[in-house]
């Protein structure tokens, strides 16, 4: 049975931020075109959609009648279905990134968090059997962490740049294992001809000035979660007793030298409670952050209470609000870059800029979601999962770093998730998305299948794609000579690259 759908229309058209954009469904290349060409290409698509089939010759004939210049129509060749789909199906796993869940414990009780203070998984979720974390070690031992690094080295192939991501719970509750892991990785670099990059996501309550300075000195890049002004942050990220954590975090920040604070990443999880992204961006800058990441709360992983539903953008009204906030944020970023207040180092952790970067280099994010393909997560007791979102779901447990990975289960998972291309390829935006907008865990939670894209996530990602393309087009007009500098001449845009 063929999995190749009917040939797509050669050009995808949309208007955004005053720009008229055309995307090649064959290559993913996109172009800023004139309003006249936009209207003519819309008519070309309309006429093609009435036909049962069409060829390049048919397209050229209609284009000539519509007076579409040959140099414009040449930008949008007919999509080669078979070549594109089979290039994706041939992707092989190559691990570059491992997430170490240093501890399942956390000292906060954030309203949207799926960790649920170390429990991770709800036994009622999908009626599946769960391994409860109360029966396993809460903190990762140094030995487990070292074996996890050995696992990454054994499965990274020819990759030279590797990433170790420290996660939790609150990872600073297990600072000793974190520090010893960095030391172990550095010892392994020369013998293996590899280079390690280290990332840390922390709630900031335990990030004292001395700890921050030490971690940065050994090469750990640190993202601190602050959700906005004190009333907003304390609502979202309280201690278990209900008191807010804002003062604790800002006290730590105020004790740091400016040189250290500027190397931190201020990361905000945006919720419907306070969705004003431009105001949040300005607030984080007022705290001294130069590197800022804003991202909406994701309705993923293991929901445990109905109350948590209020923290996600689920309704049509929420989606419209979020789309408008991203539009305003895109314009804010354009202004900041144009005025020279944002450069590559300051935007490195910013997902919207990483998206623009990939588009700038027309980097195909082959394989989409990197879970299991490019990354794995290791729980506190050493169990291996596709990513942190799957922790505790036994159906996705691939083994343990002490006893080894079950290759049969792992390869079965890799082969299974390739089936999502059968669905995703039929989307108009496949040539630029390549399933990147489809989180495997969200697919699993909402649709019961990692391969079945969750339409809400796809709609939001398409909106971000459009904004990123339009923003890049505007910046090309405004500062064409600075684009290489802005995007760091890094076509892959992998997180963890050296910045300081």
N, C-alpha and C positions, 0 to 999 in steps of 0.2 A: 504493500500500500504506500503510495507516494505521500510524502509529508510536505510537498511543495505546493503552496497555494497559488491561486491565479496571479499573474503578473500584476504588480502594483502600478499605480499611476507614477509617472517618472518624477514628479515634483510635488513636494509638500509645501503648502503656502500658509503663512500666517502674518498678522500684523501685531506688533508689540512695541511699546515705548516710542511710537512714531516711526518705526522702521518697517519696511516691507521685506520679508525674508522668504527665500526659497531654499528648500533642502532637497538634495539629491537622494532619492530613495535607494539608489544603487550604491553610493559611496559614503553618504553621511556628510559630505561637504555642504556648506550652506553659504548663501550669497545675499548681500544687500542689493536689492533690485529696485528699479524705478516703479512708481505707481502704475505707469502705463504697461510695463512688462508684467507686473503682478496681475493686472486685470486680464491681459492676453493669455497668460499661463493658466489663470483660473478657467477661462473659456476653453483652453486646450484640454484641461482635465475634465471639464463637463462633457465635452464631446467624446473623449476617450471612454468615459464611464458608461456611455450608452452602447458601446461596442462589446461584443462577446469576447473578442481577442483583438490584439493589435501588435504591430511590429514597428521597428525603427522607421521603416519606410512610410508606414501609415502616419506615425507621429510627425515625420518631416513634412508630409503632404498637408496635414492640417495646420501645422505651424506656418507653412508658407502662405496658406490662405488667410491666416490671422496676422500676417506680416510680422511674425516674431523673428528677429534677426537670428541668423545661423549661429553666431557666437554665443547667444543666450541659450538656444535650444541644445547646443552641444554640452552645456553644463549639466544637463539632466538626462543622461542616457537611460535606456530601459534597464530596469533592475534585473540582474542575473540571479534568479531565485536559487538555483541549484548551487552555484558557487558560494553564495553568501551563507546559506544554511549549513552546508557541509564544512565550511571553514570553522563554524562554531562547534559543530559536532566533533571535530577532530582535536579539540582543546585537551591538553594533558595537564594534570595537577603538578604544580611546582611550588612547594611551601616556601614562603619568605617571611611569614609573620606568625608569631605565636603569642597568644594572650594567656598570661598566668594569673589566675584568680587567687591571689596571695592569701586571701581570707574570705570566708563567707559571712563574717561579722561586719556590722556597720554601727557607728555611733549616732547616726541620724535616722529619721523615719520620713523620708521624702514622699510627698503625696502621690507622685506618679511612678515611683520606683518599683520595678518588677522583682528586685532582689528580696523584698519583704523581710529585711533583717536576717538574711542568711537562709531562708527556707526555699527561695527560688521557685519551687514548683508547687502548684496546687494539685492535690490528689484527684480533684474532680475534673481537672483539665483533660478533656477528650477521653475521660474514663480509662486512662492508661495507668499502668503501674509506675510508681515513682520511687526512686531511692531518696529517702528523706535525709537531709544533711545533718540531722541530729544524730545519725548513726555513723557519720564519717568525720574525720578531722576537720576542725573549723579553720585552722591555719595551715598553709602549705609549708612543709618542712624544707630546709635548705637542700636536703638530698633529693626530694621530689623535684624541686626547681632545677637542680642541675641535670637531672635525668630528662626533664622537659627540654632543656637547651640541647642536650645530646640528641634528643629525638628530632628537633628542628634541624640540627646539623646533618643528621643521617638522611633527611628527606628533602633537603633543599636543592639537590642536584648541583648545577653549575652556578646557581645564584650566588652573588658575592655580597650583596647588601641585605642584611637580615634585621628584622624588627622584633623586639621583645616588648610587649605591652603589659604593664602592671595594672591590674584591675582588682575589683573586690565585689562586694563589701567595700570597706574603706581600706585600701592597700597599705596605708601608713600605719595601720594597726599591726602590721607584720613587717616593720622596717628592716629588721635584721636579714630576713630572707631576701628582701629587695636588694639591699646593698651587697650581700654575698653573691647574688645572681649576677649583678653587674661585674663584680670582680672575676667571677668564673668565666663569663663571656669574654672579658678582655684577655684572660689567659688563653682562651681558645682561638683568638683571632689570628695570631701569627702562624700557629701550626696548621690551621685549616684554610688560610688565605681568605678569610671572611671578615666582614666588618659589621658590627652590631650597632643598632640605634635603639634607644630606649624611650618609651613613652609612659607617662603616668597620669591617670585621671584620679583626682582627689577632691574630696569635699572641702578641703582647706582648713578644717578645724584643728588638725594636728600638724599642719605645715608651718612650723615655727620658722623664724628667719634663719636660724642656724641650720635646720634641716634643709630648707630650700636652697641655701647657699652650697651646702655639701652635695646635694643631689645634682644640682646644675654643674658643679665642678667636675663631677664624674660622668657628665654627658647625658643626664636624664632630662628630657623635655617634659615640662609639667603643665597640665591643664587644671585650672581651679574652677570649680562650679560656683557661680554666683548668679542668682536668677533675677537680679534687679535691685531697686531700692529696698531698704530694710523691710517695709510692710509686705512687699511682694516676695522677697527672698524668705522671710520668716514664715510666711504662709505656705510656701512650697517645700521648704527644707528645714523643718524643726527637729529638735532633739526628741527622743521618745517620750519625754515628759511633757512636750508641747511648747517649751520655750524655744525662741528662735535662735538660729546659729549665726546670724549676720554679724553681730558684734564680735564674736570669737574670731571669725574669719578676717574681718577688717582690722582687728587688733594685730593679727599676725602680719597682714600686708603692710600696715603702717610701720612695723618694726623692721621692714626690709629696706636695704639700700635701693635707690631708684634703679641702679644698674641691674639688680636682681629682679625687681618687680617687672621691668620691661621685658625680661626673658620668659616670664610666665605667660600662659594663655588664659584669658578670661573666657570661660565657657558658660553660656546661658541656655537653659532649656526653657523654651517659650511655651506657655500654656494659654488656654482661653481666659484664664484669670487676669492676665496682663499681657496682651499680644503685641503691644507697640514695639516693634523691633528697632525702629530708628531711635526711639527714646532709650531702649535698653543698650544699644550700641553707644550712644552718647554717655550713658551712665557708667558703663565699663571703662570708657576712656577717662572719665573724671576720677576713677579710682587708680589711675596710673597704668592701666593695661594698654599696650600697643597692639598686641596680637589678640584678636577677638573672634570667637566662634559663636554664632547664633543658630540654633536648630530647634525645630518644633518637637514637642513631646510626641513619641511614637507609641501607638497603641499596639504593642508587640509583646512578645515573650509570654509570661504567665500571669494573666490577670487574676486577681484573687478576690477583690471586692467590687461590687457595683459602684461604690463611691468613687473608685479610681476612674471610672468612665468620664467623669466631669473634667478630668485633667487632659483630655485628648480632643483634637479637632475632628469630631466625628460627623456632625450634622452638615447639611448643605450650607447653612449660615456660617458655621465655623470655617468651612472650606473657602467660602467667598472672602471671609475676613482674613484668613491666612494668605490667600493669593494676593490680596491687596497689600498686606504687610510686606510680602516679598517684593512686590512691585516698588513700594516706597523705599525698601532697603536697597534694592538694586540701584535706584536713582541716587541714593545716599552714597553708595560705594563709588558710583561713577564720578560724583562730585569730589569725593575724598581722593580718589586716584588722580583726577585731573589737576587738583590743587597740590599734588605732591605729598599728601599726608598719609597715603597708603602705598606701600611697596610690597615686593614679593615676600620678604621676611615677615612682615606684619599680617599678611593674608594667608600664610602657609597652612594654618590649621582651619581655614575657612572653607567649608564645603562648597559654597557657591563659587568662590574663586577657583577651587580645584576643578569644578565643572567647566568653568570658562577656560581653564588651562588645557584641559583635555580637548575641548572644542578647538582651541587655537592651534594645537598641534594635530588636530584630527586624529587623536589617539583613540584607537578602538579598544574599549574596555572589554576585551574578549572574555567571555565566560560570565560577565555580569558580576553578581554577588560573589565575593572571593571565598565564602565559607567552604572549607574543605579543599577548594581548588588552590588557594594561595595562603590560607590561614587556617589554624585550628586553635581551639581554646582548651586549656587544661584546668580542671577543677582543683580545689585545695587538696584532694586526696589522690590526684594524679590521673583521673579519668579524662579521656580525650573526646571532645565534641567538635562539631563543625565550627561553632562560634559560641560566644558567651550566651547568646540568646537561647541556645538549646541545652544549657546546663541543667542536669537533673532529669531530662527526658530520656528514659532508657532506650527508646527506639533509635536514638541517635548517639548512643555511646559506642565508640569505636575501640575501646580497650583502655589500657592504662600504661603510663610511661614506665612503670616498673616491670610489668609482665609482657608488654608489647602490644602493638595495635593489631586488631583483627583485620587483616588485609582484605579478606573476602567481604566483610561488612562495609569497609571503607570504599572499595572499588564498586560495590553494588550501589552505594549512595551516589558516587560520582557518575556512574552510568545512568542512574535514575534521574538525576536532576537535569541531565541534558535534554530530557523530554520536554522541558519547559520551552525550548526553542520552537517546538511545533506550534505552541500557542502564541508566543511572543512575536514570532516572525511575521505573523499576519497583521501586526500593528504597523501603522504608517511610520511610526517613529523608531522602528527597530534599527535602522541603519545608524542612528546616533545614540540610541539607548543601549542596545545589545543586552537587554534584560537588567541593566544596572538599577532601574527603578523598582525592581521586584525583589523584596527581601524574602529570603526563603522561610524565615521564621514567621513573618507576618502571613505569608501564603499558607503556611501550615496551620497557624492559629485560626484564621478566618475561613479557609477553604478545605482544611483537612488534608492538604497535599502541597508539598513544597514546590511543585511544578505549576500550580494554578495561580497565576498572578492575582493579587488583590486589587481590584479596579480603583479603589480610592487612592492607594499608594501610587499607582500608575498615573492617574490624573494629576496628582500633585507633582510628580517628577516631570511630566510633560510640561507643566506650567513653569517649572524651574528651568527646564531646557530652553523654552522660548525666551524667558527673561535673560538667561545667560547668553544666548545667541544675540539678542537685541543689544544687550549691554556691551558685548564684545565689539559689535558693529559700531556702536557709538564711540567707544574708546579708540577704535581704529581711525575714526574720523578726527577725533580730538587730539590724540597723542600717538600717532603711528610710529614715531621714532622711539617710543618708550615701551612698546609692547614686549619686546624680548627681555628687557630688564624686569618688567613687571612680573612676567611668568617664569622668571628664573632659568630660562633655557633648559627646562626640565620636562621633556616630552611625556614622561611617564607620570610624574606627579605623585609618586608613592610617598606616603607619609613616613616620617622618620628621617628624612634627609638632613644633612648637617646644616645648621643655620648659624651657629656661634661656637 
